[in-house]
């Protein structure tokens, strides 16, 4: 059976693409695609459960949760893969690098907040973006909470990594 040729691209057209990929909300003017991944119920639930999009929480709590997660997970690569990884001070060097990076990230959030960011756009995945990302003050509050959470997350990661033997002995490891 012969395949139809798409004249604009000079290659065989695949009719299956027309079955699963659509313009967002069936409006070709939106400039986004609705795929089985970004339009699935599981992905929508997961994205909307993240602190940045979870409904009903304050801007400060959003920033605090996002900052804590980033401070906690950024510590590992700096401590375990950094240039001082095989020394006694690897964890301290990782902590200092993480704290510095969190301060830099907070500075970038502050710059973004003062750049008159565009209004958030509703998409297939996030149909109702939170109001905290619609104002300069919301972004500033998010950034200051991100700093506090990021510093706290980094310190917790440092304490866990530095006392891992003690923690393991408490749980019989």
C-alpha positions in Angstrom: 0.0 0.0 0.0 1.4 3.4 -1.0 1.9 6.1 1.6 0.6 9.6 1.0 3.4 12.1 0.5 3.2 15.4 2.4 4.1 17.9 -0.4 5.2 20.7 1.9 7.9 18.5 3.6 8.4 16.0 0.8 8.1 13.0 3.1 5.5 10.5 3.9 2.7 11.8 6.1 1.8 9.8 9.1 -2.0 9.8 9.8 -1.4 8.6 13.4 0.0 12.0 14.3 -3.4 13.5 13.6 -5.0 11.1 16.1 -2.9 12.0 19.2 -1.4 15.4 18.8 -3.7 18.4 18.6 -3.4 22.2 18.8 -3.9 23.2 22.4 -7.7 23.4 23.2 -8.2 22.7 19.5 -7.2 26.3 18.7 -4.3 26.5 16.2 -3.7 30.1 17.1 -2.4 29.2 20.6 1.0 28.0 19.4 1.1 25.0 21.7 0.4 21.3 21.2 -1.7 19.0 23.3 0.1 15.6 23.4 -0.6 12.4 25.2 2.1 13.4 27.7 1.2 17.0 28.6 -2.6 16.4 28.4 -2.7 13.2 30.5 -4.5 13.2 33.8 -1.4 11.9 35.7 0.9 14.7 34.4 -1.7 17.4 35.0 -2.1 16.1 38.6 1.6 15.9 39.2 2.4 19.4 37.8 -0.5 21.0 39.7 0.6 19.3 43.0 4.0 21.0 42.8 4.3 23.9 45.2 4.6 26.5 42.4 1.1 25.6 41.2 -0.7 24.1 44.2 -3.9 26.0 44.9 -4.6 27.4 48.3 -1.1 28.1 49.6 0.5 31.5 50.2 3.3 33.0 48.1 5.7 32.7 51.0 5.0 29.0 51.4 5.5 28.5 47.7 8.9 30.1 47.8 9.8 28.3 51.0 9.0 24.8 49.7 10.7 25.4 46.3 13.8 26.9 48.1 14.1 24.0 50.6 14.0 21.5 47.8 16.6 23.3 45.7 18.9 23.9 48.7 18.7 20.3 49.7 19.4 18.7 46.3 21.9 21.2 45.1 24.2 20.4 48.0 24.9 16.8 46.8 26.6 17.6 43.5 28.7 20.3 45.1 29.9 18.2 48.0 30.2 14.8 46.2 31.4 15.9 42.8 33.2 19.1 43.5 37.0 19.6 43.4 37.3 19.0 47.2 35.3 15.7 47.1 38.1 13.5 48.5 39.0 15.8 51.4 37.8 16.1 55.0 36.2 19.5 54.1 34.2 18.2 51.2 30.8 18.7 52.9 31.8 22.2 54.2 32.9 23.2 50.7 29.6 21.8 49.3 27.7 23.8 51.9 29.5 27.1 51.1 29.1 26.5 47.3 25.4 25.7 47.7 24.8 28.8 49.9 26.5 31.0 47.3 24.5 29.5 44.5 21.2 30.0 46.4 22.1 33.7 46.9 22.8 33.9 43.1 19.5 32.2 42.3 17.7 34.6 44.6 19.3 37.5 42.9 18.1 36.2 39.5 14.6 35.9 40.9 14.8 39.5 42.1 16.0 40.7 38.7 13.1 38.8 37.1 10.6 40.3 39.5 11.8 43.8 38.7 11.7 43.3 34.9 7.9 43.5 34.7 7.4 39.8 33.9 4.5 38.9 31.6 1.2 37.6 33.0 1.2 33.8 33.4 -0.7 32.1 30.6 -3.1 29.3 31.1 -2.0 26.1 29.4 -3.3 22.5 29.0 -1.1 21.4 32.0 -1.7 24.4 34.2 -5.2 25.9 33.4 -5.3 28.2 36.5 -1.8 29.7 37.2 -1.7 31.2 40.8 -2.2 34.9 41.4 1.2 35.2 43.2 3.0 35.1 39.8 0.9 38.0 38.4 2.5 40.9 40.4 6.0 42.2 41.1 5.3 41.9 44.9 4.3 38.3 44.5 7.6 37.5 42.7 9.5 39.4 45.4 7.8 37.5 48.2 8.5 34.3 46.4 12.2 35.2 46.0 12.7 36.1 49.6 11.0 32.9 50.8 13.1 31.0 48.3 16.3 32.4 49.9 15.2 31.4 53.4 14.1 27.9 52.3 17.2 27.4 50.1 19.6 28.3 52.9 17.7 26.0 55.4 17.6 23.1 52.9 21.3 23.4 52.3 22.1 23.4 56.0 19.9 20.4 56.6 21.6 18.5 53.8 25.0 19.4 55.2 24.0 18.2 58.7 22.6 14.9 57.3 25.7 14.3 55.1 28.1 15.2 57.9 26.4 12.9 60.5 25.4 10.0 58.3 27.3 7.5 60.5 25.4 8.6 63.6 22.1 8.5 61.8 22.8 5.0 60.5 23.8 3.8 64.0 20.5 5.2 65.4 18.5 3.0 63.0 20.6 -0.1 63.5 22.6 0.2 60.2 
